[in-house]
Amino acid sequence: MKVILNFAISVDGKIGASSGGASKFTSKKDLERLWEIRKTADAIMVGRGTLEADHMTLTIPTEVRPAKQPLRIIVSRKGQFDFKHPVFHKEGGEIHLLSTGTPLKNPPPSISAHQMPLGTFLKYCKETLYIKTLLCEGGGELVRSLAELNVITDIHLTLAGHTLIGGAGSPGILGLLKTHLSKSQKFKLTYFEPFDNGECFLSYTTSS
Ligand SMILES: NC(=O)c1ccc[n+]([C@@H]2O[C@H](COP(=O)([O-])OP(=O)(O)OC[C@H]3O[C@@H](n4cnc5c(N)ncnc54)[C@H](OP(=O)(O)O)[C@@H]3O)[C@@H](O)[C@H]2O)c1
């Protein structure tokens, strides 16, 4: 199973400010690229923090003609989801909630709830949900766990060369860099497209 990341990063490698609000510092072009990347995915996965900060519904607008709506996966340790959140009310792909800690209390019947470690859930995604391409849209804390599991196969970045964010408390794609990864990981550049608005699309992969 491919595990793809998509992030917008500032020129100093930050994905957002320390305050944790929504991270919209890139252009409409970046958003249009996001729809194209989502179209390649069987499932979109986010941490509960990103879902809430960015008010995501994890869908693809019908105007961009998706062949299907990817499954929607939201990951939590505490298992405390706010079922009033728009993601639970917007039509789209099947919703799967993963709690790696406390079991979920009373999830709505239309939702599949799981309680297991993240690594076991990824195996379930591949073997039971038949997901071939899993797109993780953050945030840093969740991606850090994927990196520790050594499962990331592809990374799409929009480098926003027009913005500096700064701040020791502002996360990068692996969240707050308190500790090194147990082993560094290497990726090859597969795509590079600069724009005159100061942004640049980059893609990397582990496969040859
Ligand atoms: N620039 C970009 O492209 C981009 C992309 C994504 C996010 N962001 C920004 O990043 C910020 C959110 O970052 P974040 O670190 O809070 O995001 P996050 O990883 O989405 O959310 C953290 C929460 O997700 C759950 N979680 C994360 N890793 C987990 C794991 N391994 N196992 C189980 N649960 C896990 C936990 O939820 P519980 O608390 O429920 O246990 C945790 O508190 C926002 O400001 C957002 O705008 C930016």
The ligand as an SDF file (V2000), in Angstrom:
LIG
                    3D

 48 52  0  0  0  0  0  0  0  0999 V2000
    0.3940   23.0540    6.0730 N   0  0  0  0  0  0  0  0  0  0  0  0
   -0.2090   21.9100    5.9390 C   0  0  0  0  0  0  0  0  0  0  0  0
   -0.2270   21.3350    4.8360 O   0  0  0  0  0  0  0  0  0  0  0  0
   -0.8850   21.2640    7.0990 C   0  0  0  0  0  0  0  0  0  0  0  0
   -1.3960   19.9680    6.9770 C   0  0  0  0  0  0  0  0  0  0  0  0
   -2.0030   19.3770    8.0820 C   0  0  0  0  0  0  0  0  0  0  0  0
   -2.0840   20.0590    9.2870 C   0  0  0  0  0  0  0  0  0  0  0  0
   -1.5800   21.3170    9.3670 N   0  0  0  0  0  0  0  0  0  0  0  0
   -1.6630   22.0590   10.6490 C   0  0  0  0  0  0  0  0  0  0  0  0
   -1.1700   21.2630   11.6990 O   0  0  0  0  0  0  0  0  0  0  0  0
   -1.8810   21.6060   12.9000 C   0  0  0  0  0  0  0  0  0  0  0  0
   -2.3990   20.3230   13.5700 C   0  0  0  0  0  0  0  0  0  0  0  0
   -1.2740   19.5880   13.9980 O   0  0  0  0  0  0  0  0  0  0  0  0
   -1.3520   18.4170   15.0630 P   0  0  0  0  0  0  0  0  0  0  0  0
    0.0110   17.9010   15.3300 O   0  0  0  0  0  0  0  0  0  0  0  0
   -2.2890   18.8000   16.1720 O   0  0  0  0  0  0  0  0  0  0  0  0
   -2.1290   17.4250   14.1700 O   0  0  0  0  0  0  0  0  0  0  0  0
   -2.6720   15.9900   14.1730 P   0  0  0  0  0  0  0  0  0  0  0  0
   -1.5980   14.9620   14.1420 O   0  0  0  0  0  0  0  0  0  0  0  0
   -3.6470   16.0400   13.0630 O   0  0  0  0  0  0  0  0  0  0  0  0
   -3.5300   15.9050   15.5180 O   0  0  0  0  0  0  0  0  0  0  0  0
   -3.0450   15.5390   16.7270 C   0  0  0  0  0  0  0  0  0  0  0  0
   -4.1000   14.6380   17.3350 C   0  0  0  0  0  0  0  0  0  0  0  0
   -4.3550   13.5460   16.4310 O   0  0  0  0  0  0  0  0  0  0  0  0
   -4.3820   12.3200   17.1210 C   0  0  0  0  0  0  0  0  0  0  0  0
   -3.1580   11.5850   16.7880 N   0  0  0  0  0  0  0  0  0  0  0  0
   -2.0220   12.0320   16.1890 C   0  0  0  0  0  0  0  0  0  0  0  0
   -1.1330   11.0350   16.0350 N   0  0  0  0  0  0  0  0  0  0  0  0
   -1.7110    9.9260   16.5530 C   0  0  0  0  0  0  0  0  0  0  0  0
   -1.3020    8.5680   16.6880 C   0  0  0  0  0  0  0  0  0  0  0  0
   -0.1030    8.1640   16.2810 N   0  0  0  0  0  0  0  0  0  0  0  0
   -2.1510    7.7130   17.2620 N   0  0  0  0  0  0  0  0  0  0  0  0
   -3.3590    8.1000   17.6770 C   0  0  0  0  0  0  0  0  0  0  0  0
   -3.8180    9.3860   17.5910 N   0  0  0  0  0  0  0  0  0  0  0  0
   -2.9980   10.2780   17.0320 C   0  0  0  0  0  0  0  0  0  0  0  0
   -4.4400   12.7010   18.6020 C   0  0  0  0  0  0  0  0  0  0  0  0
   -5.8300   12.9440   18.8280 O   0  0  0  0  0  0  0  0  0  0  0  0
   -6.5550   12.9140   20.2760 P   0  0  0  0  0  0  0  0  0  0  0  0
   -6.2040   14.2150   20.9220 O   0  0  0  0  0  0  0  0  0  0  0  0
   -8.0040   12.8280   19.9130 O   0  0  0  0  0  0  0  0  0  0  0  0
   -6.0680   11.7300   21.0240 O   0  0  0  0  0  0  0  0  0  0  0  0
   -3.6420   13.9990   18.6330 C   0  0  0  0  0  0  0  0  0  0  0  0
   -3.9380   14.8330   19.7360 O   0  0  0  0  0  0  0  0  0  0  0  0
   -3.0060   22.5340   12.5130 C   0  0  0  0  0  0  0  0  0  0  0  0
   -2.6260   23.8580   12.8170 O   0  0  0  0  0  0  0  0  0  0  0  0
   -3.1120   22.3200   11.0340 C   0  0  0  0  0  0  0  0  0  0  0  0
   -3.6090   23.4750   10.3750 O   0  0  0  0  0  0  0  0  0  0  0  0
   -0.9800   21.9210    8.3220 C   0  0  0  0  0  0  0  0  0  0  0  0
  1  2  1  0
  2  3  2  0
  2  4  1  0
  4  5  1  0
  4 48  2  0
  5  6  2  0
  6  7  1  0
  7  8  2  0
  8  9  1  0
  8 48  1  0
  9 10  1  0
  9 46  1  0
 10 11  1  0
 11 12  1  0
 11 44  1  0
 12 13  1  0
 13 14  1  0
 14 15  2  0
 14 16  1  0
 14 17  1  0
 17 18  1  0
 18 19  2  0
 18 20  1  0
 18 21  1  0
 21 22  1  0
 22 23  1  0
 23 24  1  0
 23 42  1  0
 24 25  1  0
 25 26  1  0
 25 36  1  0
 26 27  1  0
 26 35  1  0
 27 28  2  0
 28 29  1  0
 29 30  1  0
 29 35  2  0
 30 31  1  0
 30 32  2  0
 32 33  1  0
 33 34  2  0
 34 35  1  0
 36 37  1  0
 36 42  1  0
 37 38  1  0
 38 39  2  0
 38 40  1  0
 38 41  1  0
 42 43  1  0
 44 45  1  0
 44 46  1  0
 46 47  1  0
M  CHG  2   8   1  16  -1
M  END
$$$$
